Each structure stands twice: as C-alpha cells, then as structure tokens.
Amino acid sequence: MTRTDVIIVGAGPAGLMLAAELRLAGVRPLVLERKPQRRDIPKAGGLGGQILELLRYRGLLERFEAACTGPVPPPRFPFGGVHLDFTQLADPPLHALPLPQQQLEQLLDDRAGELAAEIRRGHEVTGISQDDTAVTVDVLGPDGPYQVVARYVVGCDGARSRVRDWAAIPFPGITYPEVNRLAQVTLPDEVTVDGNGDLDVPGFGTISAGFTRTDHGLFGIGSSPGSRAVSLYTIEDESTEYDDDVPMTMPELQDSIHRVLGAWLPVAEATRLSRFTFKACQAERYRDGRILLAGDAAHLFPATGVALNAGLLDAVNLAWKLAADLHGRAPAGLLDTYHGERHLAGARTMLHTRAQVALRRGHDPAAEALRAVFTELLTDEQPLRRMGALVAGTDLRYPMPGTEPHPLAGTFAPDLTLHTDQGVTSVAELSHAARPVLLDLAGRPELRELAREWHDRVDVRTAKTDERPADVLLIRPDAHIAWAAAVGE
C-alpha cells in the first residue's frame, strides 16, 4: 500500500490543471486515469472566458496561443440560437482561443509533467472509502489490483463520475431531448462563401450566416472573411442515446444537415466532428468529508463553450486551499469555501446556460418574439457588455467575510502596471508562482508588518501604480483579492 497527499481521479483538463496547481503549491498529487491513452475523440474546441486571463497570470497563455491550429475567430459567440456580437467593441468582454481538446490536454499534460506530477494511465479506480483522517482507494492497474491511501481524493472523472456516486453526492438536473452536432470543415469550391458569411449551395440556393431555424431543428454557420473553413452546427430533438466513445462520422453530420435544412451540403474535409447532448445538472455539494468534486463531475451545463472555463477554474480555486490544509496552514473553514465559491460560480453559469435553452428551444410566435427582443437589447453596448461578462465569468465576486468588505474583495485582481525599485512589473507577473501576494501600493509599513509572521508563505511587494484602487491588496494564489485596505484607511 502506497501513500500520497492527494489522489486525482481522471486525467481530463480539470484533473491535469489541478495536478499542476497542486505541484506549484508543494503538494504531491497522484493522477489515476482508467484509459490507457488520451482520448482522440474531439470534444471541446477551445477555451474562453476568465480562464484565459488566469493562464496569462500563470505565464502560460502564449504557450497555449502558439498551439492553436487555426485563426482566432472574430469575437462573435452563439447564445441560445442568437449571437453575442462584440466585433464593434474595441475591448470585447469575452474572448475565445480555438484549441481542440486533444491539444489542450497535451499542453496540460506537459505542464503537469514539467512540475513532476505523477500520472498513471490505464489505472482504474474500483472503490473508495474514507474515515476522519484519510481516504483509501482501490485501483486496478495493468499489473493487478492495489491500494493507495491519501489525505484527500478529488473526482475529476466526468459526467458519469463514480467518485461522486461512491460519495453519495446527489446530482439533480435535467437532460434535454436534443442532439447537437458540431463540425469544423472545409467547403469545396462548388459552394460559394459570400463576404457576409452566407453560403450559396448549388441546387439549393442561399443559406444565411448565423442561425437558420426550421421545423426540424436549428442549423448554424460560423465563418471568417476570406476563408473556406467554417463551423457547422445542428440541433435536433432525438431520443437516440449515443455512446460518447463512438465518434461522429461525416455521413452522420451530413444526414443531420439534410434533415434540418432539407438540403445536401457538400463538404471537402473535416478537422473536427463532435456530438453531444445537453444536461443541466449540479452536484448538491462539492465536498463530502475528504472527497471533493471538480469539473464535469460537479456540473453539466446546457450550452457550449463554458464547461472548460468552469472546470479549470474549479481546479485553480481548489488547489491552493487543499495545499494550505495539507501544510497545516489553513484557517478553520477554508476548504469548505471551495464549495461555497465554486458552487456559486456554477449557479451563475447555470443561469445563463438555462436562459440559452429557453431562447433556442422555443418554436412558437412567443419564442420568436423573445429572441427578437433579446437581439434588439444586445444592440446596446451596456447590456452587451453585461452579457459578455456573465458568459465569461468575469462578473463573479466571491463572498468575503466581514460586515463591509472592500468592493474589490472577492474579485479577480486587476492587472496593474507596477513600478518597483527593481523595475516595471505587473500583477500578472507576480501571480506566475501561484503564491499569495501582499501588494503595498501606498507605502504602508504598518500593514506590511502585519504579514511579517507569514513571510515564508506570503510574498510581500511594494510598488507604485498610476491609479491605485486600494492602499494594500492581499491577492490569493488563484488571483482573487482576499482583502484590501481602502485608500487612506
């Protein structure tokens, strides 16, 4: 029997991100993945929202951008059968990075490996039991069964999480009777791509850019000017249950397009083919004793483009709290704030994704009127920015203790340009190491003195900035502000 600090069940994006973050915090995680190889079935097609800023704060964004296989699309995102169009804004509140999940997992795997996280593939967890001091995990590996004991176990094992089941954590929700098919394809020369994104299909006519709603479902096109590479999307109500391990084929996609549009659309080749159903489920609690959940094991959302953002941010939030507990430095209740903060974040994501269900699934005149009014509202900048921040997750403020916490407390730290005795730096650069930072922006030695006894775990920095939002900021390892001293306070 072997022992380790934390066992992570599942080597998907959330599990790999958690492993890397734990290693930054000086914790030894063991990742157990039942599949012997990474999945090569396309799932998510990119990253978007707050996680991109977090990657920049870790110094990783350029590496992820360099791995992109295609051009970054203009900032125009589907939302329940309409679009959030930020193309007229100089500073869009929502960004996306086209990065197929296979490449994303490779990048995260490489990162975890660089930090010496142990990942065992082909090792299936077959049982979990816990007591007040530890968790015992039964594993079936290539050489037979064995056991591992850890202080904590984190289930990052997806929608059908066995860890969640073993912990008897309820996962209430709804499965919608629809199948979604998404493809990134190249169109042959016989199909004309107009400058406005419309398609002229021989024998059929024009298919408008954006979404086309028919009696049989929803069809969507996304294209970039001057490119024959487009994204195609269909939604149909179906009762068929598909095996997620069986990839979608080109004939399946074309049959779906034909059923929805009543037209055959020629396709030259595909770089991504994926199929999924939509569920709206959230675990009632993200922690049961020494067992925790993150990623799809904790929540499933009925819309595309948000699950990775939520799951990776779960991992970043959880890692430093687990590390503080394991190192004996956690104040009472710190680990419980993982559920409090990330369940709140999941509920915000569930709010807008369920709103998308209402927008896209209605077929009567009232639903058409709802979509028309919603689209009209989004022509104004303020509601457009508000919706962008909601989808990105940048509007989130974690609840902080105290009767009147500073307005910045609980928010993501702004990336201030900092002038120090050593030169110019930034909040993002100070966050690379994932350590807490006490940032003195006003020359307040009495406040710096308060952190003296924590010098081994908190980096104390003094700097000046052009427009200081507070005299002192205490920035957590996940780049959120734990406490701030108001100017002149």
FENCORQUI-V710017 format. One record per residue. N is the residue number from 1. RES is the residue in three letters. PHI is phi as a letter, one per 40 degrees, with the letter a starting at -180 (none if undefined). PSI is psi as a letter, one per 20 degrees, with the letter a starting at -180 (none if undefined). OMEGA is omega in degrees with one decimal (999 if undefined). Layout:
n=[N/N]
res=[RES/RES]
phi=[PHI/PHI]
psi=[PSI/PSI]
omega=[OMEGA/OMEGA]
This chain:
n=[1/2/3/4/5/6/7/8/9/10/11/12/13/14/15/16/17/18/19/20/21/22/23/24/25/26/27/28/29/30/31/32/33/34/35/36/37/38/39/40/41/42/43/44/45/46/47/48/49/50/51/52/53/54/55/56/57/58/59/60/61/62/63/64/65/66/67/68/69/70/71/72/73/74/75/76/77/78/79/80/81/82/83/84/85/86/87/88/89/90/91/92/93/94/95/96/97/98/99/100/101/102/103/104/105/106/107/108/109/110/111/112/113/114/115/116/117/118/119/120/121/122/123/124/125/126/127/128/129/130/131/132/133/134/135/136/137/138/139/140/141/142/143/144/145/146/147/148/149/150/151/152/153/154/155/156/157/158/159/160/161/162/163/164/165/166/167/168/169/170/171/172/173/174/175/176/177/178/179/180/181/182/183/184/185/186/187/188/189/190/191/192/193/194/195/196/197/198/199/200/201/202/203/204/205/206/207/208/209/210/211/212/213/214/215/216/217/218/219/220/221/222/223/224/225/226/227/228/229/230/231/232/233/234/235/236/237/238/239/240/241/242/243/244/245/246/247/248/249/250/251/252/253/254/255/256/257/258/259/260/261/262/263/264/265/266/267/268/269/270/271/272/273/274/275/276/277/278/279/280/281/282/283/284/285/286/287/288/289/290/291/292/293/294/295/296/297/298/299/300/301/302/303/304/305/306/307/308/309/310/311/312/313/314/315/316/317/318/319/320/321/322/323/324/325/326/327/328/329/330/331/332/333/334/335/336/337/338/339/340/341/342/343/344/345/346/347/348/349/350/351/352/353/354/355/356/357/358/359/360/361/362/363/364/365/366/367/368/369/370/371/372/373/374/375/376/377/378/379/380/381/382/383/384/385/386/387/388/389/390/391/392/393/394/395/396/397/398/399/400/401/402/403/404/405/406/407/408/409/410/411/412/413/414/415/416/417/418/419/420/421/422/423/424/425/426/427/428/429/430/431/432/433/434/435/436/437/438/439/440/441/442/443/444/445/446/447/448/449/450/451/452/453/454/455/456/457/458/459/460/461/462/463/464/465/466/467/468/469/470/471/472/473/474/475/476/477/478/479/480/481/482/483/484/485/486/487/488/489]
res=[MET/THR/ARG/THR/ASP/VAL/ILE/ILE/VAL/GLY/ALA/GLY/PRO/ALA/GLY/LEU/MET/LEU/ALA/ALA/GLU/LEU/ARG/LEU/ALA/GLY/VAL/ARG/PRO/LEU/VAL/LEU/GLU/ARG/LYS/PRO/GLN/ARG/ARG/ASP/ILE/PRO/LYS/ALA/GLY/GLY/LEU/GLY/GLY/GLN/ILE/LEU/GLU/LEU/LEU/ARG/TYR/ARG/GLY/LEU/LEU/GLU/ARG/PHE/GLU/ALA/ALA/CYS/THR/GLY/PRO/VAL/PRO/PRO/PRO/ARG/PHE/PRO/PHE/GLY/GLY/VAL/HIS/LEU/ASP/PHE/THR/GLN/LEU/ALA/ASP/PRO/PRO/LEU/HIS/ALA/LEU/PRO/LEU/PRO/GLN/GLN/GLN/LEU/GLU/GLN/LEU/LEU/ASP/ASP/ARG/ALA/GLY/GLU/LEU/ALA/ALA/GLU/ILE/ARG/ARG/GLY/HIS/GLU/VAL/THR/GLY/ILE/SER/GLN/ASP/ASP/THR/ALA/VAL/THR/VAL/ASP/VAL/LEU/GLY/PRO/ASP/GLY/PRO/TYR/GLN/VAL/VAL/ALA/ARG/TYR/VAL/VAL/GLY/CYS/ASP/GLY/ALA/ARG/SER/ARG/VAL/ARG/ASP/TRP/ALA/ALA/ILE/PRO/PHE/PRO/GLY/ILE/THR/TYR/PRO/GLU/VAL/ASN/ARG/LEU/ALA/GLN/VAL/THR/LEU/PRO/ASP/GLU/VAL/THR/VAL/ASP/GLY/ASN/GLY/ASP/LEU/ASP/VAL/PRO/GLY/PHE/GLY/THR/ILE/SER/ALA/GLY/PHE/THR/ARG/THR/ASP/HIS/GLY/LEU/PHE/GLY/ILE/GLY/SER/SER/PRO/GLY/SER/ARG/ALA/VAL/SER/LEU/TYR/THR/ILE/GLU/ASP/GLU/SER/THR/GLU/TYR/ASP/ASP/ASP/VAL/PRO/MET/THR/MET/PRO/GLU/LEU/GLN/ASP/SER/ILE/HIS/ARG/VAL/LEU/GLY/ALA/TRP/LEU/PRO/VAL/ALA/GLU/ALA/THR/ARG/LEU/SER/ARG/PHE/THR/PHE/LYS/ALA/CYS/GLN/ALA/GLU/ARG/TYR/ARG/ASP/GLY/ARG/ILE/LEU/LEU/ALA/GLY/ASP/ALA/ALA/HIS/LEU/PHE/PRO/ALA/THR/GLY/VAL/ALA/LEU/ASN/ALA/GLY/LEU/LEU/ASP/ALA/VAL/ASN/LEU/ALA/TRP/LYS/LEU/ALA/ALA/ASP/LEU/HIS/GLY/ARG/ALA/PRO/ALA/GLY/LEU/LEU/ASP/THR/TYR/HIS/GLY/GLU/ARG/HIS/LEU/ALA/GLY/ALA/ARG/THR/MET/LEU/HIS/THR/ARG/ALA/GLN/VAL/ALA/LEU/ARG/ARG/GLY/HIS/ASP/PRO/ALA/ALA/GLU/ALA/LEU/ARG/ALA/VAL/PHE/THR/GLU/LEU/LEU/THR/ASP/GLU/GLN/PRO/LEU/ARG/ARG/MET/GLY/ALA/LEU/VAL/ALA/GLY/THR/ASP/LEU/ARG/TYR/PRO/MET/PRO/GLY/THR/GLU/PRO/HIS/PRO/LEU/ALA/GLY/THR/PHE/ALA/PRO/ASP/LEU/THR/LEU/HIS/THR/ASP/GLN/GLY/VAL/THR/SER/VAL/ALA/GLU/LEU/SER/HIS/ALA/ALA/ARG/PRO/VAL/LEU/LEU/ASP/LEU/ALA/GLY/ARG/PRO/GLU/LEU/ARG/GLU/LEU/ALA/ARG/GLU/TRP/HIS/ASP/ARG/VAL/ASP/VAL/ARG/THR/ALA/LYS/THR/ASP/GLU/ARG/PRO/ALA/ASP/VAL/LEU/LEU/ILE/ARG/PRO/ASP/ALA/HIS/ILE/ALA/TRP/ALA/ALA/ALA/VAL/GLY/GLU]
phi=[none/b/b/a/c/b/b/b/c/h/b/c/d/c/c/c/c/c/c/c/c/c/c/d/c/g/b/c/c/b/c/b/b/c/c/c/b/c/c/b/c/c/b/c/b/i/b/a/g/c/c/c/c/c/c/c/c/c/g/b/c/c/c/c/c/c/c/c/c/a/c/c/c/c/c/a/b/c/a/f/g/b/b/c/b/b/c/c/c/c/b/d/c/b/b/b/b/c/a/d/c/c/c/d/c/c/c/c/c/c/c/c/c/c/c/g/c/c/b/b/c/g/b/c/c/b/a/a/b/b/b/c/b/a/b/b/b/c/b/b/b/d/b/h/c/a/b/b/b/b/c/a/b/b/c/b/b/g/d/c/d/c/c/d/c/c/c/f/c/c/b/c/i/b/b/c/c/a/b/b/b/b/a/b/b/b/c/c/c/c/c/c/b/c/c/c/g/c/b/b/b/d/g/b/h/c/b/c/c/g/b/b/b/b/c/b/i/b/b/b/b/b/a/b/d/g/b/c/c/b/b/b/a/b/b/b/c/a/b/c/b/b/c/c/c/b/c/c/b/c/d/c/c/c/c/c/d/c/c/c/c/g/a/c/b/c/b/c/a/b/b/a/b/a/b/a/b/b/b/b/b/a/d/c/a/c/a/b/g/b/b/b/b/a/g/c/c/b/a/b/b/c/a/c/g/b/c/c/d/c/c/c/c/d/c/c/c/c/d/c/c/d/c/c/c/c/c/g/b/c/c/d/g/d/c/c/c/d/c/d/c/c/c/c/c/c/c/c/c/c/d/c/c/c/c/c/d/c/c/c/c/c/b/c/d/c/c/c/c/c/c/c/c/c/c/c/d/c/c/c/c/c/c/c/c/c/c/c/c/c/c/c/g/c/c/c/b/c/c/b/c/h/c/b/c/d/d/c/c/g/c/c/c/c/c/c/c/b/b/b/c/c/h/c/b/a/c/d/c/c/c/d/c/f/b/c/b/c/b/c/b/b/g/b/c/c/c/c/c/c/c/d/c/b/c/c/b/b/c/c/b/b/a/b/a/c/b/c/c/a/c/b/b/b/b/c/c/c/g/c/c/c/a/a/c/c/d/g/c]
psi=[p/r/q/r/g/p/p/p/o/p/l/a/g/g/g/h/g/g/g/g/h/h/h/h/j/k/q/n/q/p/p/p/p/h/p/h/q/q/p/j/p/p/d/q/j/r/q/q/b/h/h/h/h/g/h/g/h/i/k/i/g/h/g/h/h/h/i/p/i/r/q/p/r/q/m/o/p/q/n/k/i/a/q/o/o/j/h/i/p/h/m/q/i/p/q/q/o/o/o/q/h/g/h/g/h/g/g/h/g/g/g/h/g/h/j/k/p/p/p/o/q/k/o/p/p/i/q/p/q/q/a/i/i/r/p/p/p/p/q/o/r/h/j/a/q/r/q/p/p/r/h/q/p/p/o/k/k/a/h/l/o/h/g/g/g/h/i/l/o/q/m/q/a/p/p/q/m/q/p/p/p/p/q/o/r/p/q/r/h/i/p/p/o/r/h/j/i/q/p/o/p/p/i/g/b/p/o/q/q/c/p/p/p/r/i/j/b/p/p/q/p/p/r/q/p/j/q/i/p/r/p/q/p/q/p/q/p/q/i/p/o/q/p/h/i/o/q/q/r/g/h/g/g/h/h/g/g/h/g/g/h/k/q/p/o/q/p/g/r/p/i/p/o/q/q/q/r/p/q/n/q/p/p/h/q/i/p/n/d/j/p/r/q/q/b/h/h/h/q/p/q/l/q/r/j/h/g/g/g/g/g/h/h/g/g/h/g/h/g/h/g/g/g/g/g/h/j/k/j/p/r/p/i/g/h/h/i/g/g/g/g/h/h/g/g/h/h/g/h/h/g/h/h/h/h/h/g/h/g/h/i/p/i/r/h/g/h/h/h/g/h/g/g/g/h/g/h/j/i/q/g/g/h/g/h/g/h/g/h/g/g/h/j/i/j/p/o/q/p/q/r/q/h/m/q/q/h/i/p/i/r/p/p/q/m/q/p/p/o/r/h/i/a/p/a/r/h/g/h/i/i/h/i/l/q/q/p/o/o/o/i/j/l/n/h/h/h/h/h/h/j/g/i/k/h/i/i/p/p/p/q/p/r/q/q/g/n/p/i/r/g/p/p/o/p/r/h/j/j/q/p/h/q/q/p/q/p/j/none]
omega=[179.4/-179.5/176.9/-178.7/-174.8/171.3/175.7/-179.6/-179.6/-179.6/169.2/-177.0/-178.1/-179.7/179.9/177.8/179.0/179.5/-179.7/-178.9/177.1/178.6/176.1/-178.2/176.2/-179.3/179.2/175.0/171.1/-179.9/178.0/-178.2/-175.5/-179.4/-178.5/-179.4/173.1/178.4/175.1/176.1/-177.7/174.1/179.7/-177.3/180.0/178.4/176.5/175.2/-171.2/-178.2/178.2/176.2/179.3/177.2/176.5/178.5/175.6/-178.7/-174.2/-170.5/-179.3/178.1/179.6/178.5/-179.3/-178.9/-179.1/-176.9/-178.2/179.8/175.4/-176.3/174.9/-175.5/179.2/-167.5/177.2/179.0/175.0/178.5/170.5/-178.7/165.2/-173.1/-178.5/-172.1/-179.4/-179.2/179.5/-178.2/-177.3/179.5/-177.8/179.5/177.5/178.5/-178.8/-175.1/-179.7/-172.3/178.3/179.9/176.8/-179.5/176.8/178.8/179.9/176.0/178.2/-179.3/178.7/178.7/177.6/-179.4/174.2/171.5/-179.3/180.0/178.2/177.7/-175.1/179.2/-174.3/175.1/-176.2/178.5/179.8/172.3/-177.9/169.8/-175.1/-173.5/-172.8/174.7/176.7/-176.0/174.2/-174.2/171.6/-179.0/179.5/-179.4/178.0/-177.0/174.6/179.5/173.3/177.4/-179.9/175.6/-179.7/171.9/176.7/176.8/173.3/-170.1/165.0/-171.6/-179.8/-172.2/173.3/176.4/177.6/179.4/-179.8/178.9/179.5/177.8/179.7/-177.8/-175.3/177.5/-174.4/169.0/-178.1/-174.4/-178.7/176.2/-179.3/177.2/-176.1/-178.6/169.5/-169.4/170.0/-178.1/178.2/-176.4/-178.0/175.6/-179.9/175.2/-177.4/-179.0/179.4/178.5/176.1/175.4/171.9/-173.4/179.7/178.2/-179.4/-176.9/-172.9/169.9/-173.4/173.9/-177.7/-174.5/173.4/-178.6/177.9/177.1/-173.9/178.5/-177.0/177.4/-179.6/175.5/170.9/-176.8/174.6/-179.0/176.4/-178.2/175.3/175.3/-176.9/170.7/178.4/-173.2/173.2/171.3/175.7/169.4/-179.8/174.3/-178.9/174.1/-177.5/174.8/-178.1/-179.4/177.4/-174.5/173.3/179.7/176.9/176.2/178.6/177.9/-176.6/175.3/179.2/177.9/-179.1/179.2/-176.5/-174.5/-171.6/-178.6/173.2/-179.6/178.8/178.9/-178.7/179.6/-179.3/174.3/176.5/174.2/-179.4/-178.1/-180.0/171.5/-178.0/174.7/172.8/-176.4/175.3/178.5/-179.7/175.8/-179.0/179.4/170.2/-177.4/-178.4/177.5/-179.6/-179.6/175.1/177.6/-176.4/174.9/-177.9/-174.9/172.8/-174.5/-175.8/175.9/-179.8/168.0/-176.3/-172.0/-179.1/178.4/-177.8/-175.9/179.5/177.1/170.5/-175.6/-178.3/179.0/-175.1/-168.7/-174.9/178.2/174.1/-178.5/179.3/178.6/-177.7/179.0/179.5/-175.8/-173.9/172.2/-178.2/175.3/-176.7/-176.7/177.2/178.3/174.8/177.4/-175.9/-176.0/-174.2/172.7/174.7/179.3/178.3/178.8/176.4/177.7/177.4/-179.8/-175.5/178.2/173.5/174.2/176.8/176.5/-179.1/-179.5/-171.0/-171.7/-179.5/-178.4/-177.0/-178.7/178.6/178.3/176.9/178.5/177.7/179.9/180.0/179.9/179.7/178.8/179.6/178.0/-175.9/172.3/177.0/-171.1/-174.3/177.0/177.6/178.6/-179.3/178.3/177.9/178.9/178.0/-179.1/-179.4/-175.4/-178.0/179.3/-173.8/172.7/178.4/176.9/-178.8/179.3/179.0/-177.4/179.9/178.6/177.8/-179.3/179.2/-176.7/-178.6/-179.5/176.4/-174.5/177.2/-177.4/-179.0/169.0/-171.5/177.6/-177.0/177.1/-180.0/-179.9/-176.2/175.2/-178.6/175.4/179.5/-179.5/178.0/-177.2/-177.1/-173.6/178.9/176.0/174.0/-179.8/168.7/-173.0/179.4/-177.3/-173.3/-179.6/-177.2/-176.5/-179.3/177.0/175.9/-179.2/179.4/-177.7/-174.7/-177.0/178.6/-174.1/-178.1/-177.2/178.9/175.5/179.6/-177.4/174.6/-177.3/171.6/177.2/-171.7/179.5/-173.9/-179.2/179.3/177.4/-177.5/175.4/169.4/-173.0/-178.9/177.2/177.8/174.3/173.0/-176.7/179.4/-176.6/176.8/173.9/-178.2/179.5/179.2/-177.1/999]
